[in-house]
Structures are given as C-alpha cells and as structure tokens.
Amino acid sequence: MAGVLSVQFNPIMSNKGTNLERIEKCIRENLDKNLDLIVFPEFFSTGINHKSFQEDSEDENGGNTIKVVQSYKKVLR
C-alpha cells in the first residue's frame, strides 16, 4: 500500500522563501512516516496573486521552487 500525505496549506502571498521553508518543515515533520508521495496544493509557493503573477512565475523547465522541491527528495530517501 502506498503512503500518501495530502497537505492543506495557506501560503503567504508572494513570499516564496517563507512558503518553501514551511513546506520543508512539513516534510521534515513527516519523515518518520513511510510516504511514497506528498501532495501540495497548486500555487503552494506563491499563493494566487494575479498582480505579481508575472514576477513570481517560473519557467516550466526549472526555477527556484522546482530546485528546492527536488532537493527534498534526497531528504526523503
């Protein structure tokens, strides 16, 4: 059976750094569980803020959020 954690998260608008720190804390708090997948909501790193969408958006092939999330997989293994 697969271990899945679905996270409800209220991001701080346009504050990627703090949101990513909060996500990392959530991951670390659940390291003792046998998880195969952790699901975060869409826009978890920035919130939905249409005024700063251009500024906060990232390239689909990479960006700070993708790099940070990819680094977590090393922690989870």
Secondary structure, 3 states (H helix, E strand, C coil): CCCEEECCCCCCCCCHHHHHHHHHHHHHHCCCCCCCEEECCCCCCCCCCHHHHHHHCCECCECHHHHHHHHHHHHHC
